[in-house]
Structures are given as C-alpha cells and as structure tokens.
Amino acid sequence: MTNKLRIIAVHAHPDDEASKGAATVAKYVKQGHEVLIVTCTGGERGDLLNPNLDKAEYEKNIAEFRKQEMAESIKILGAKHAWLGFEDSGWVENGPVPKGTFADLPIEQVGEKLIKIVRAFKPQVLLTYDENGGYPHPDHIRTHEISMYAWENSRDLTFKPELGFAWSISKLYYHQTFHSKKLEVFDEAFTRLGIKNPYAAWFENRPDNSHLVTTQIECADFFSVRSAALKAHRSQIDPAGDWFAMPLTEEQKIWPFEDYQLAATRVNSQLPETDLFAGLR
C-alpha cells in the first residue's frame, strides 16, 4: 500500500459536500491523500435560501449559478471533483418525482456512471448517505442506492468490463452529521451561552441513534475551511443563518469531530475508529 490513499465522497447536490464531511476532506487532503467528490445532480431545483441575494437573478440561470458555487467550494477544500450529470429531482414528499430526473431514472443507468468513475479513481474508502438519505430527499436516497450499487458491482470482473477494470473499494461509510448525542451536547452549549438553539426541533422526539457512530475524525482545525466551503454556496447558505449559530471556537471545544458509521468493510479494523483509513495504512 502506498502512502497516498484515496477517498470518494458521493453527494446528491452542490453544497452537500460542504455540509457533510467537509472538514474531514480538508484534513485528508492536507495530509497528502486524494479525495474525489462526486456530485450527482446540478441542483437545478434548489430554492434560493439566502435572503441577501437577488431572487430574479438567481432564477434566471440556477444551473450556472450552482456550478460556479461548486467550483469555488472544491477549490477551498482542495479536492478533485466530478459531476455525474443528472437532473435534480427536487424535494418531493409524496407522489412521483419528475420524469427523467436523477431519482426517476433506472438504477443501472445512473449507477454505471458511478462505477466508471470508481474504477478510474480506485478509492479505498467510499463516503455516502444511509438508506434514508440522511433525510428523505429522493436524490439523497438515490445517492445511497447508487453508492451501494457501485460498492457491490465495481469489483466484479464480469460486470460491464467496458466501464473499466474491476476495482474493490475497501471501506464504506455513512455520514452521521447530526446524531442524538451531538445534538444533546449542542443543546447544552446553546443554553449555557444564552443562544437560541436552531436545531431544537430536530432534538425533540428524536430516537437515540448515537450508537451508530463507529468512527470520529478529529478535524476541528479544519472547521474554518468547512465554513468557507459552505459560504461558497451563496444561494443555499445564509452567512448569518443556522449553520453558523454555534460559535466556531465553542464548537471546536465541545465537538471537534465529524462522525461516521462504518457500514461495510473488506479489511480488518478495530472499532471505534479515529481514521477512515484504519486497517489500510
């Protein structure tokens, strides 16, 4: 095994790479490893969430707006980037998603594009969402599905050899960005600081899911990079909004980690982990 290892992080929309695992990405890039972020859709159905921007200007060319934001975020993180090239399905709670969009297309059609990228990049680690998508957006659920499709099929010598020579990913992780223990610690800190907790609704009646966390990456020194990547997505992130409600220096003290669930592994690794490459170095 060479010193330089590779992570592929599969995300549904532009800005997901900044809100999930960005400090981890920046840390591993700083260590000299390679990280490829794959964005499945262009975010064309994303609403304007920053009240400081001109809505008419944004809606005139959403796709180009979000493409430019994505480029800026990737530059900040220092990662590599690939578009999967599918159309955003939009937030659909009930009923069918729009025809021809990412979540509507057959899993084979969307999944094979990811397999081709996996076989070319040859990552040891795959980061993605759980079966609920982290939250039940159709594109997030489909992102989980194609990640699992690639996990299973990219290593099969007989599966679509035209997509590249088979490659077996060693470890598969799910993001555990906001789990019950972290929300509890944040709630206590907001109360102590006298700041209204913007995540209070998430905390109420939430099942205890902190036991799912197997792997904590200490990356507090890279939280400022994460913040910069988030702010690069100007259409989606209000710089005075909830993402930045917790003072950075306080968050670095109370929860200096980004958290993951080791969902599957093909190498031996002792839990709990403090390194995504545990068992690979």
C-alpha positions as a LaTeX table, in Angstrom:
\begin{tabular}{lrrr}
\hline
Residue & $x$ (\AA) & $y$ (\AA) & $z$ (\AA) \\
\hline
Met1 & 0.00 & 0.00 & 0.00 \\
Thr2 & 1.39 & 3.40 & $-0.95$ \\
Asn3 & 1.35 & 6.35 & 1.46 \\
Lys4 & $-1.17$ & 8.21 & $-0.69$ \\
Leu5 & $-4.68$ & 6.79 & $-0.24$ \\
Arg6 & $-7.95$ & 7.79 & $-1.90$ \\
Ile7 & $-11.46$ & 8.67 & $-0.73$ \\
Ile8 & $-14.51$ & 9.07 & $-2.95$ \\
Ala9 & $-17.41$ & 11.04 & $-1.46$ \\
Val10 & $-20.73$ & 10.74 & $-3.31$ \\
His11 & $-23.21$ & 13.59 & $-2.81$ \\
Ala12 & $-26.62$ & 14.43 & $-4.22$ \\
His13 & $-26.37$ & 18.20 & $-4.84$ \\
Pro14 & $-23.92$ & 21.08 & $-4.87$ \\
Asp15 & $-23.47$ & 22.21 & $-1.21$ \\
Asp16 & $-23.88$ & 18.68 & 0.24 \\
Glu17 & $-20.10$ & 18.25 & 0.13 \\
Ala18 & $-19.78$ & 21.36 & 2.31 \\
Ser19 & $-22.41$ & 20.42 & 4.90 \\
Lys20 & $-21.35$ & 16.78 & 5.26 \\
Gly21 & $-17.74$ & 15.81 & 5.84 \\
Ala22 & $-16.03$ & 18.94 & 4.53 \\
Ala23 & $-13.56$ & 19.28 & 7.42 \\
Thr24 & $-12.66$ & 15.59 & 7.05 \\
Val25 & $-11.99$ & 16.09 & 3.35 \\
Ala26 & $-9.79$ & 19.13 & 4.02 \\
Lys27 & $-7.84$ & 17.22 & 6.67 \\
Tyr28 & $-7.07$ & 14.23 & 4.45 \\
Val29 & $-6.17$ & 16.47 & 1.50 \\
Lys30 & $-3.77$ & 18.36 & 3.79 \\
Gln31 & $-2.18$ & 15.02 & 4.72 \\
Gly32 & $-1.45$ & 14.41 & 1.04 \\
His33 & $-4.24$ & 11.96 & 0.24 \\
Glu34 & $-6.59$ & 12.27 & $-2.74$ \\
Val35 & $-10.29$ & 12.97 & $-2.32$ \\
Leu36 & $-12.74$ & 12.91 & $-5.20$ \\
Ile37 & $-16.15$ & 14.47 & $-4.62$ \\
Val38 & $-18.86$ & 13.22 & $-6.97$ \\
Thr39 & $-21.95$ & 15.43 & $-7.31$ \\
Cys40 & $-24.87$ & 13.50 & $-8.76$ \\
Thr41 & $-27.07$ & 16.41 & $-9.85$ \\
Gly42 & $-26.74$ & 20.07 & $-10.73$ \\
Gly43 & $-29.13$ & 21.26 & $-8.02$ \\
Glu44 & $-31.37$ & 22.84 & $-10.66$ \\
Arg45 & $-34.48$ & 22.65 & $-8.47$ \\
Gly46 & $-32.88$ & 24.19 & $-5.41$ \\
Asp47 & $-34.65$ & 27.17 & $-3.87$ \\
Leu48 & $-32.82$ & 30.41 & $-3.11$ \\
Leu49 & $-32.17$ & 30.16 & 0.63 \\
Asn50 & $-30.02$ & 33.26 & 1.11 \\
Pro51 & $-32.22$ & 36.36 & 1.61 \\
Asn52 & $-29.29$ & 38.61 & 0.74 \\
Leu53 & $-29.28$ & 37.60 & $-2.94$ \\
Asp54 & $-31.45$ & 38.72 & $-5.83$ \\
Lys55 & $-34.04$ & 36.00 & $-6.44$ \\
Ala56 & $-34.78$ & 37.02 & $-10.02$ \\
Glu57 & $-31.09$ & 36.94 & $-10.92$ \\
Tyr58 & $-30.68$ & 33.51 & $-9.34$ \\
Glu59 & $-33.76$ & 32.00 & $-11.00$ \\
Lys60 & $-32.66$ & 33.30 & $-14.40$ \\
Asn61 & $-29.82$ & 30.76 & $-14.50$ \\
Ile62 & $-29.88$ & 28.45 & $-11.47$ \\
Ala63 & $-27.72$ & 25.77 & $-13.09$ \\
Glu64 & $-24.84$ & 28.11 & $-13.90$ \\
Phe65 & $-25.11$ & 29.79 & $-10.50$ \\
Arg66 & $-24.73$ & 26.50 & $-8.67$ \\
Lys67 & $-21.96$ & 25.28 & $-10.97$ \\
Gln68 & $-19.87$ & 28.34 & $-10.11$ \\
Glu69 & $-20.56$ & 27.90 & $-6.40$ \\
Met70 & $-19.47$ & 24.26 & $-6.61$ \\
Ala71 & $-16.21$ & 25.17 & $-8.30$ \\
Glu72 & $-15.42$ & 27.65 & $-5.55$ \\
Ser73 & $-16.19$ & 25.12 & $-2.80$ \\
Ile74 & $-13.97$ & 22.47 & $-4.41$ \\
Lys75 & $-11.11$ & 24.95 & $-4.68$ \\
Ile76 & $-11.45$ & 25.75 & $-0.97$ \\
Leu77 & $-11.46$ & 22.09 & 0.02 \\
Gly78 & $-8.57$ & 21.19 & $-2.28$ \\
Ala79 & $-10.39$ & 18.09 & $-3.54$ \\
Lys80 & $-10.94$ & 16.71 & $-7.02$ \\
His81 & $-14.44$ & 16.85 & $-8.46$ \\
Ala82 & $-16.70$ & 15.05 & $-10.93$ \\
Trp83 & $-20.27$ & 15.74 & $-12.00$ \\
Leu84 & $-22.40$ & 12.66 & $-12.54$ \\
Gly85 & $-24.55$ & 14.85 & $-14.79$ \\
Phe86 & $-28.15$ & 14.11 & $-13.79$ \\
Glu87 & $-31.04$ & 16.50 & $-13.22$ \\
Asp88 & $-32.12$ & 17.43 & $-9.71$ \\
Ser89 & $-35.37$ & 15.66 & $-8.78$ \\
Gly90 & $-36.49$ & 18.36 & $-6.35$ \\
Trp91 & $-37.99$ & 17.94 & $-2.91$ \\
Val92 & $-40.95$ & 15.57 & $-3.30$ \\
Glu93 & $-42.64$ & 14.36 & $-0.10$ \\
Asn94 & $-45.40$ & 12.41 & $-1.81$ \\
Gly95 & $-46.04$ & 11.26 & $-5.35$ \\
Pro96 & $-43.69$ & 10.63 & $-8.27$ \\
Val97 & $-40.55$ & 12.62 & $-8.96$ \\
Pro98 & $-40.32$ & 14.48 & $-12.30$ \\
Lys99 & $-39.70$ & 12.23 & $-15.28$ \\
Gly100 & $-36.12$ & 11.90 & $-16.43$ \\
Thr101 & $-34.60$ & 13.23 & $-13.21$ \\
Phe102 & $-31.95$ & 11.51 & $-11.10$ \\
Ala103 & $-34.34$ & 9.67 & $-8.78$ \\
Asp104 & $-36.61$ & 8.64 & $-11.65$ \\
Leu105 & $-34.05$ & 7.02 & $-13.91$ \\
Pro106 & $-33.22$ & 3.29 & $-13.67$ \\
Ile107 & $-30.57$ & 2.44 & $-11.10$ \\
Glu108 & $-28.48$ & 0.77 & $-13.81$ \\
Gln109 & $-28.35$ & 3.94 & $-15.89$ \\
Val110 & $-27.23$ & 6.20 & $-13.07$ \\
Gly111 & $-25.17$ & 3.61 & $-11.19$ \\
Glu112 & $-22.98$ & 2.61 & $-14.11$ \\
Lys113 & $-21.69$ & 6.16 & $-14.46$ \\
Leu114 & $-20.52$ & 6.00 & $-10.86$ \\
Ile115 & $-18.88$ & 2.60 & $-11.39$ \\
Lys116 & $-16.88$ & 4.04 & $-14.29$ \\
Ile117 & $-15.63$ & 6.83 & $-12.01$ \\
Val118 & $-14.81$ & 4.39 & $-9.19$ \\
Arg119 & $-12.82$ & 2.12 & $-11.50$ \\
Ala120 & $-10.83$ & 5.06 & $-12.85$ \\
Phe121 & $-10.14$ & 6.72 & $-9.46$ \\
Lys122 & $-9.58$ & 3.49 & $-7.46$ \\
Pro123 & $-10.61$ & 4.68 & $-3.98$ \\
Gln124 & $-10.03$ & 2.68 & $-0.82$ \\
Val125 & $-12.87$ & 4.48 & 1.00 \\
Leu126 & $-16.40$ & 5.44 & $-0.09$ \\
Leu127 & $-18.42$ & 8.05 & 1.83 \\
Thr128 & $-22.16$ & 8.27 & 1.24 \\
Tyr129 & $-25.57$ & 8.51 & 2.95 \\
Asp130 & $-27.54$ & 5.83 & 4.76 \\
Glu131 & $-30.66$ & 4.15 & 3.34 \\
Asn132 & $-32.77$ & 7.13 & 4.43 \\
Gly133 & $-30.50$ & 9.53 & 2.57 \\
Gly134 & $-29.61$ & 11.34 & 5.79 \\
Tyr135 & $-33.02$ & 12.90 & 5.24 \\
Pro136 & $-35.64$ & 11.59 & 2.82 \\
His137 & $-34.97$ & 13.74 & $-0.25$ \\
Pro138 & $-35.42$ & 11.48 & $-3.33$ \\
Asp139 & $-31.97$ & 12.40 & $-4.63$ \\
His140 & $-30.32$ & 11.58 & $-1.30$ \\
Ile141 & $-31.98$ & 8.18 & $-1.19$ \\
Arg142 & $-30.93$ & 7.54 & $-4.79$ \\
Thr143 & $-27.38$ & 8.62 & $-3.90$ \\
His144 & $-27.33$ & 5.87 & $-1.27$ \\
Glu145 & $-28.68$ & 3.38 & $-3.79$ \\
Ile146 & $-26.11$ & 4.09 & $-6.49$ \\
Ser147 & $-23.31$ & 4.10 & $-3.92$ \\
Met148 & $-24.33$ & 0.62 & $-2.84$ \\
Tyr149 & $-24.63$ & $-0.39$ & $-6.49$ \\
Ala150 & $-21.06$ & 0.74 & $-7.08$ \\
Trp151 & $-19.81$ & $-0.87$ & $-3.84$ \\
Glu152 & $-21.16$ & $-4.25$ & $-4.96$ \\
Asn153 & $-20.51$ & $-4.17$ & $-8.70$ \\
Ser154 & $-17.34$ & $-2.16$ & $-9.31$ \\
Arg155 & $-15.21$ & $-5.09$ & $-8.08$ \\
Asp156 & $-16.91$ & $-7.70$ & $-10.28$ \\
Leu157 & $-14.59$ & $-8.69$ & $-13.13$ \\
Thr158 & $-17.54$ & $-9.82$ & $-15.23$ \\
Phe159 & $-19.69$ & $-6.73$ & $-14.68$ \\
Lys160 & $-19.57$ & $-4.25$ & $-17.56$ \\
Pro161 & $-15.85$ & $-4.51$ & $-18.35$ \\
Glu162 & $-16.31$ & $-1.61$ & $-20.77$ \\
Leu163 & $-16.64$ & 0.64 & $-17.67$ \\
Gly164 & $-13.02$ & $-0.05$ & $-16.73$ \\
Phe165 & $-11.01$ & $-2.73$ & $-14.98$ \\
Ala166 & $-12.64$ & $-4.01$ & $-11.78$ \\
Trp167 & $-11.78$ & $-2.24$ & $-8.51$ \\
Ser168 & $-12.75$ & $-3.30$ & $-5.00$ \\
Ile169 & $-13.42$ & $-0.48$ & $-2.53$ \\
Ser170 & $-12.20$ & $-1.49$ & 0.93 \\
Lys171 & $-14.44$ & 0.51 & 3.28 \\
Leu172 & $-17.91$ & 2.07 & 3.10 \\
Tyr173 & $-19.06$ & 4.80 & 5.48 \\
Tyr174 & $-22.31$ & 6.68 & 6.10 \\
His175 & $-22.25$ & 10.28 & 7.29 \\
Gln176 & $-23.67$ & 10.74 & 10.80 \\
Thr177 & $-23.69$ & 14.52 & 10.74 \\
Phe178 & $-26.39$ & 15.22 & 13.34 \\
His179 & $-26.99$ & 12.33 & 15.72 \\
Ser180 & $-28.69$ & 12.41 & 19.12 \\
Lys181 & $-25.56$ & 12.69 & 21.28 \\
Lys182 & $-24.15$ & 15.57 & 19.26 \\
Leu183 & $-27.50$ & 17.39 & 19.32 \\
Glu184 & $-27.63$ & 16.94 & 23.10 \\
Val185 & $-24.16$ & 18.43 & 23.54 \\
Phe186 & $-25.04$ & 21.32 & 21.23 \\
Asp187 & $-28.30$ & 21.96 & 23.12 \\
Glu188 & $-26.43$ & 22.19 & 26.41 \\
Ala189 & $-23.92$ & 24.61 & 24.90 \\
Phe190 & $-26.60$ & 26.83 & 23.38 \\
Thr191 & $-28.33$ & 27.02 & 26.77 \\
Arg192 & $-25.07$ & 27.86 & 28.55 \\
Leu193 & $-24.24$ & 30.56 & 26.00 \\
Gly194 & $-27.76$ & 32.01 & 26.02 \\
Ile195 & $-28.22$ & 31.38 & 22.30 \\
Lys196 & $-31.48$ & 30.11 & 20.84 \\
Asn197 & $-30.97$ & 26.56 & 19.59 \\
Pro198 & $-31.94$ & 26.44 & 15.88 \\
Tyr199 & $-31.78$ & 22.63 & 15.97 \\
Ala200 & $-34.21$ & 22.23 & 18.87 \\
Ala201 & $-36.95$ & 20.78 & 16.65 \\
Trp202 & $-34.52$ & 18.10 & 15.44 \\
Phe203 & $-33.75$ & 17.14 & 19.04 \\
Glu204 & $-37.35$ & 16.70 & 20.20 \\
Asn205 & $-38.70$ & 13.15 & 19.97 \\
Arg206 & $-35.56$ & 12.03 & 18.12 \\
Pro207 & $-34.66$ & 8.36 & 18.66 \\
Asp208 & $-31.24$ & 7.75 & 20.16 \\
Asn209 & $-29.06$ & 6.96 & 17.15 \\
Ser210 & $-25.66$ & 7.87 & 18.57 \\
His211 & $-24.78$ & 4.17 & 18.81 \\
Leu212 & $-24.45$ & 4.13 & 15.01 \\
Val213 & $-21.28$ & 6.23 & 15.19 \\
Thr214 & $-18.24$ & 3.99 & 14.82 \\
Thr215 & $-15.69$ & 6.50 & 13.59 \\
Gln216 & $-14.85$ & 10.02 & 14.75 \\
Ile217 & $-12.41$ & 12.13 & 12.76 \\
Glu218 & $-10.86$ & 14.89 & 14.85 \\
Cys219 & $-10.81$ & 17.83 & 12.45 \\
Ala220 & $-11.54$ & 20.98 & 14.49 \\
Asp221 & $-8.59$ & 22.75 & 12.86 \\
Phe222 & $-10.46$ & 22.47 & 9.55 \\
Phe223 & $-13.87$ & 23.77 & 10.70 \\
Ser224 & $-13.00$ & 27.19 & 9.28 \\
Val225 & $-12.37$ & 25.54 & 5.89 \\
Arg226 & $-15.77$ & 23.87 & 6.16 \\
Ser227 & $-17.37$ & 27.25 & 6.91 \\
Ala228 & $-15.69$ & 28.80 & 3.88 \\
Ala229 & $-16.89$ & 25.95 & 1.66 \\
Leu230 & $-20.43$ & 26.39 & 2.96 \\
Lys231 & $-20.36$ & 30.14 & 2.31 \\
Ala232 & $-19.17$ & 29.47 & $-1.25$ \\
His233 & $-22.69$ & 28.17 & $-1.89$ \\
Arg234 & $-24.13$ & 31.65 & $-1.63$ \\
Ser235 & $-27.55$ & 30.72 & $-2.99$ \\
Gln236 & $-28.06$ & 27.98 & $-0.40$ \\
Ile237 & $-26.31$ & 29.30 & 2.69 \\
Asp238 & $-27.18$ & 32.43 & 4.65 \\
Pro239 & $-23.89$ & 33.57 & 6.26 \\
Ala240 & $-25.94$ & 34.74 & 9.25 \\
Gly241 & $-28.06$ & 31.58 & 9.31 \\
Asp242 & $-28.41$ & 28.45 & 11.39 \\
Trp243 & $-25.27$ & 26.75 & 10.09 \\
Phe244 & $-23.21$ & 29.33 & 11.96 \\
Ala245 & $-25.31$ & 29.70 & 15.11 \\
Met246 & $-22.74$ & 27.88 & 17.25 \\
Pro247 & $-19.58$ & 29.99 & 17.63 \\
Leu248 & $-16.72$ & 28.24 & 15.84 \\
Thr249 & $-14.36$ & 28.32 & 18.81 \\
Glu250 & $-17.07$ & 26.79 & 21.02 \\
Glu251 & $-17.81$ & 24.00 & 18.54 \\
Gln252 & $-14.11$ & 23.21 & 18.32 \\
Lys253 & $-14.14$ & 22.61 & 22.09 \\
Ile254 & $-17.41$ & 20.74 & 22.56 \\
Trp255 & $-17.43$ & 18.57 & 19.42 \\
Pro256 & $-14.13$ & 18.62 & 17.49 \\
Phe257 & $-15.18$ & 15.71 & 15.29 \\
Glu258 & $-17.01$ & 14.71 & 12.16 \\
Asp259 & $-18.79$ & 11.42 & 12.68 \\
Tyr260 & $-19.32$ & 8.35 & 10.52 \\
Gln261 & $-20.79$ & 4.88 & 10.59 \\
Leu262 & $-18.66$ & 2.09 & 9.17 \\
Ala263 & $-21.40$ & 0.41 & 7.17 \\
Ala264 & $-19.28$ & $-2.27$ & 5.47 \\
Thr265 & $-15.62$ & $-3.23$ & 5.29 \\
Arg266 & $-13.46$ & $-5.68$ & 3.40 \\
Val267 & $-10.45$ & $-5.15$ & 5.69 \\
Asn268 & $-10.00$ & $-5.67$ & 9.42 \\
Ser269 & $-10.43$ & $-2.56$ & 11.55 \\
Gln270 & $-10.96$ & $-2.33$ & 15.29 \\
Leu271 & $-13.88$ & $-0.20$ & 16.45 \\
Pro272 & $-14.18$ & 2.56 & 17.45 \\
Glu273 & $-12.00$ & 4.22 & 14.82 \\
Thr274 & $-10.30$ & 7.61 & 14.58 \\
Asp275 & $-9.18$ & 7.21 & 10.96 \\
Leu276 & $-11.12$ & 6.41 & 7.78 \\
Phe277 & $-8.04$ & 4.54 & 6.59 \\
Ala278 & $-7.81$ & 2.33 & 9.70 \\
Gly279 & $-6.77$ & $-1.12$ & 8.55 \\
Leu280 & $-5.36$ & 0.26 & 5.29 \\
Arg281 & $-2.20$ & 2.10 & 6.29 \\
\hline
\end{tabular}
